Amino acid sequence: MLRFLTGTDHYRIRLRERALAKDFSAAYPGTEELILDGRDAALGILSRLNEGLSGGLFARPRVIAIRHVELFDEELSQGIIKELDRTLPEDALVIASAEPAGRAKKGNALQGWLTKEAEVETVDILAGRALIQSIMDILHGIDPAATIESRAIESLAIRTAGATGHIYHALLKLVLITKGKLITDADVRSIIDEQDGESVSFALLDAVVRGDRSRAISLFRREETDTDALFRLLGLFAWQIRQAIQVRDEYERGMVSADSIAAAIGAKPFSVKKLMPLISKLPLSRLKHALAALSDLDCGMKTGQVRPGVGLDLFIWKF
């Protein structure tokens, strides 16, 4: 089976790719996944595709994702066409995708061939009512009880240019920071325009990973006397850990380029690039444990069961 996803909304393209892979895995239990990315062309894409299709490395069904085909040169494009222009194994699903906007002025031979030979889906950035509904769907997917004023929705749509990945990360931060309160236009402008809080949250993560507990504690201490500022920092730190979980998950699936990972999770490349040097010291188990501990700390502080100073110190030592 051969599918071709193209369009301008890279995050929704990734979501569609994963949905197709999930459906295939349900039909073929034990499916393995191989990811080939045009941003990592030096990693032997053609030879890896040949091995994947031949089954030499796979005793089980497989999904082969070929991402960013718009970046392939003509020689590589012709080589991939040759590999795909045959009867594909019944227990193999190939999902190719291209995101031409801003990356390539014209298509290549592979894109033209896929348009004719594959089942094609176009996934473009939404606009108007469809974009507003998408924002609400993303928000309620994060927190079904979350509320947002209409002016804030318009502001978010404009400031993200409708890019679903950026919308998702912005809403996740907003939900973690507002803590059940109505999300306002001022909240949206603050999250998107101000980078200081995000920088502090990364500095916190960097400090605890390096074992510099005194540095991490001092960063929390700056906000301890201001309850609103402290909870805002905790929300940003929780968002930073969630993003690290996404980066680590893509890294374990074989993605090695920060740009590729950023495209896959809908994040800004510079934020992923900052996280990459820490990934080797951040196994998923540690990140998930930290996120759970942070949630407990937040709840304890809000209910008065935990004093901020003591709770923060304990969290840092447990991370």
Sequence and secondary structure as in RCSB ss.txt:
>XXXX:A:sequence
MLRFLTGTDHYRIRLRERALAKDFSAAYPGTEELILDGRDAALGILSRLNEGLSGGLFARPRVIAIRHVELFDEE
LSQGIIKELDRTLPEDALVIASAEPAGRAKKGNALQGWLTKEAEVETVDILAGRALIQSIMDILHGIDPAATIES
RAIESLAIRTAGATGHIYHALLKLVLITKGKLITDADVRSIIDEQDGESVSFALLDAVVRGDRSRAISLFRREET
DTDALFRLLGLFAWQIRQAIQVRDEYERGMVSADSIAAAIGAKPFSVKKLMPLISKLPLSRLKHALAALSDLDCG
MKTGQVRPGVGLDLFIWKF
>XXXX:A:secstr
 EEEEESS HHHHHHHHHHHHHHHHHHSTT EEEEEEGGGGGGTHHHHHHHHHHTSS SS EEEEEE GGG  HH
HHHHHHHHHSS   TTEEEEEEE  TTT SS  HHHHHHHHHSEEEE     HHHHHHHHHHHHHHH TT  B H
HHHHHHHHHHTT HHHHHHHHHHHHHHHTTS B HHHHHHHHH  HHHHHHHHHHHHHHHT HHHHHHHHHTTTT
 HHHHHHHHHHHHHHHHHHHHHHHHHHTT   HHHHHHHHT  HHHHHHHGGGGGG  HHHHHHHHHHHHHHHHH
HHTTSS HHHHHHHHHHH 
